[in-house]
Amino acid sequence: MTINVYTEQTPNPATMKFMVNKLLINGSEDFATKESAEHSPFAKELFKFNFVSGVFFASNFVTITKTDDAEWTDIEAILKEFVKGAVESEIKIKEATTEEAPAFEGTETEIKIQQILHDYVRPAVEQDGGAITYKSFDEGVVTVELRGSCSGCPSSTITLKSGIQNLLQRMVPEVTEVVSEAL
């Protein structure tokens, strides 16, 4: 199989999404620091580039966060070629573990919130090279964690309030607000 890689800009100017025509991972893996990539051969190799400051994998893409002093025009082709070679060489994203389907826990309301985030919000956030994780629901406030290109993205507040909060308030009347936990 010939591996093709193309890039997509994300709403976060510091990140770029590198799409491949092959499933890379079920679920997602976030490596916000070089140290966190210890058990990911693929991410560890990406962090060897001094202009890479974050790596996020989901389904058929890797979102790469660049350092402030790097320009996409200078590094995009280098990273595209590296991603292509890494996928062709089948460099592992993470050491082997067992993958399980998402298990939603908590009250009936919490399970409903988690299901909505998984079914409706997650695919949209992944389109922009990010991920969303449910953290908690307390007195009407849903707390989530935004990762990948969504972490530190200038438009993530708009997405959180105008998109996710409105959706959850319509579908789960108990929700009064959605906030993001800082990483």
C-alpha positions as CSV (number, residue, x, y, z in Angstrom):
1,M,0.0,0.0,0.0
2,T,1.3,3.4,-1.0
3,I,1.2,5.8,2.0
4,N,0.0,9.3,1.1
5,V,0.3,12.2,3.6
6,Y,-1.4,15.6,3.2
7,T,-1.6,18.4,5.7
8,E,-4.5,20.5,6.9
9,Q,-4.3,23.7,8.9
10,T,-6.1,23.7,12.2
11,P,-7.8,26.5,14.1
12,N,-4.6,26.7,16.2
13,P,-1.8,28.4,14.2
14,A,0.8,26.5,16.2
15,T,-0.5,23.1,15.1
16,M,-0.8,21.3,11.8
17,K,-2.7,18.1,11.1
18,F,-0.8,15.4,9.0
19,M,-3.4,13.1,7.5
20,V,-2.5,9.6,6.2
21,N,-4.5,7.1,4.2
22,K,-4.2,4.5,6.9
23,L,-5.7,4.0,10.3
24,L,-2.9,4.8,12.8
25,I,-4.6,4.2,16.1
26,N,-8.0,3.4,17.6
27,G,-8.7,6.2,20.1
28,S,-6.1,8.9,20.6
29,E,-2.7,9.5,22.3
30,D,-1.4,12.9,23.4
31,F,2.2,13.6,24.0
32,A,2.4,17.2,25.2
33,T,6.0,17.0,26.2
34,K,9.1,15.2,25.1
35,E,9.2,13.3,28.4
36,S,5.7,12.0,28.0
37,A,6.7,10.3,24.7
38,E,8.9,7.8,26.5
39,H,6.7,4.8,25.5
40,S,5.9,6.0,22.0
41,P,8.6,5.2,19.4
42,F,6.8,7.4,16.8
43,A,6.4,10.4,19.1
44,K,9.9,10.0,20.5
45,E,11.3,10.3,16.9
46,L,9.2,13.4,16.2
47,F,10.5,15.1,19.3
48,K,14.0,14.7,18.0
49,F,13.2,17.6,15.7
50,N,14.0,20.7,17.8
51,F,11.0,22.5,16.4
52,V,8.4,20.0,17.6
53,S,6.8,20.8,21.0
54,G,3.8,18.5,21.0
55,V,2.4,15.4,19.2
56,F,-1.1,14.1,19.2
57,F,-2.4,10.9,17.4
58,A,-6.0,10.0,16.5
59,S,-7.5,7.6,13.9
60,N,-5.7,8.5,10.6
61,F,-3.7,11.6,11.6
62,V,-1.0,13.1,13.7
63,T,-1.3,16.7,14.9
64,I,2.1,18.3,15.5
65,T,2.6,21.4,17.5
66,K,5.6,23.5,16.5
67,T,7.8,25.8,18.6
68,D,7.2,29.6,18.4
69,D,10.4,30.2,16.5
70,A,9.6,27.7,13.7
71,E,7.6,28.6,10.6
72,W,5.4,26.0,8.9
73,T,6.8,27.0,5.5
74,D,10.2,25.8,6.7
75,I,9.2,22.6,8.4
76,E,6.0,21.3,6.8
77,A,7.7,19.3,4.0
78,I,10.3,17.8,6.4
79,L,7.6,16.6,8.8
80,K,5.4,15.3,6.0
81,E,8.3,13.2,4.7
82,F,9.1,11.9,8.2
83,V,5.4,11.0,8.8
84,K,5.2,9.1,5.5
85,G,8.4,7.2,6.3
86,A,7.4,6.4,9.8
87,V,4.0,5.1,8.7
88,E,5.6,3.0,5.9
89,S,8.1,1.6,8.4
90,E,5.3,0.9,10.8
91,I,6.9,2.7,13.7
92,K,4.7,2.1,16.7
93,I,2.7,4.9,18.2
94,K,2.7,3.3,21.6
95,E,3.9,0.1,23.1
96,A,1.4,-2.7,22.9
97,T,-1.6,-2.5,25.2
98,T,-5.1,-3.7,25.1
99,E,-7.7,-1.4,23.6
100,E,-11.2,-1.3,25.1
101,A,-14.3,0.4,24.0
102,P,-15.1,3.5,26.0
103,A,-16.7,2.7,29.4
104,F,-19.0,5.5,30.6
105,E,-19.3,5.8,34.3
106,G,-21.4,7.8,36.8
107,T,-25.0,8.8,37.2
108,E,-27.5,8.5,34.4
109,T,-26.9,12.2,33.5
110,E,-23.1,11.8,33.5
111,I,-23.4,8.8,31.2
112,K,-25.6,10.7,28.8
113,I,-23.1,13.6,28.8
114,Q,-20.2,11.3,28.1
115,Q,-22.2,9.5,25.3
116,I,-23.0,12.9,23.6
117,L,-19.4,14.0,23.9
118,H,-18.2,10.7,22.4
119,D,-20.8,10.5,19.6
120,Y,-21.2,14.1,18.5
121,V,-18.4,16.3,19.8
122,R,-15.4,14.0,19.5
123,P,-15.6,13.5,15.7
124,A,-15.9,17.3,15.1
125,V,-13.0,18.1,17.4
126,E,-10.9,15.4,15.7
127,Q,-11.6,17.0,12.4
128,D,-9.6,20.0,13.7
129,G,-6.8,17.8,14.9
130,G,-7.8,17.7,18.6
131,A,-9.5,15.6,21.2
132,I,-11.9,16.1,24.1
133,T,-12.1,14.1,27.3
134,Y,-14.9,14.2,29.9
135,K,-13.6,15.0,33.4
136,S,-16.6,15.6,35.6
137,F,-20.1,16.9,36.1
138,D,-20.8,18.9,39.3
139,E,-23.8,21.2,40.1
140,G,-24.6,21.7,36.4
141,V,-21.0,22.3,35.3
142,V,-19.4,19.9,32.9
143,T,-15.6,19.9,33.0
144,V,-13.7,18.6,29.9
145,E,-10.1,18.5,28.8
146,L,-9.1,19.7,25.3
147,R,-6.0,18.1,23.8
148,G,-4.1,18.1,20.5
149,S,-4.6,21.2,18.4
150,C,-7.4,22.3,20.7
151,S,-5.0,22.8,23.6
152,G,-4.1,26.4,23.6
153,C,-6.1,27.2,20.5
154,P,-7.4,30.8,20.3
155,S,-10.8,29.6,19.1
156,S,-11.2,26.8,21.6
157,T,-13.2,29.1,24.0
158,I,-15.7,29.8,21.2
159,T,-15.9,26.1,20.4
160,L,-16.4,25.3,24.1
161,K,-19.1,27.9,24.8
162,S,-20.9,28.3,21.4
163,G,-20.7,24.7,20.3
164,I,-20.3,22.2,23.0
165,Q,-22.1,24.0,25.8
166,N,-25.1,24.9,23.6
167,L,-25.3,21.2,22.4
168,L,-25.2,19.8,25.9
169,Q,-27.7,22.3,27.3
170,R,-30.1,21.4,24.5
171,M,-29.7,17.6,25.0
172,V,-29.2,17.5,28.8
173,P,-31.2,20.2,30.6
174,E,-29.2,19.7,33.8
175,V,-26.1,21.2,32.2
176,T,-25.6,24.9,32.9
177,E,-22.0,25.4,31.8
178,V,-19.1,23.7,30.1
179,V,-15.5,24.6,31.2
180,S,-12.1,23.3,30.1
181,E,-9.6,22.1,32.6
182,A,-6.2,23.6,32.1
183,L,-3.4,21.3,31.1
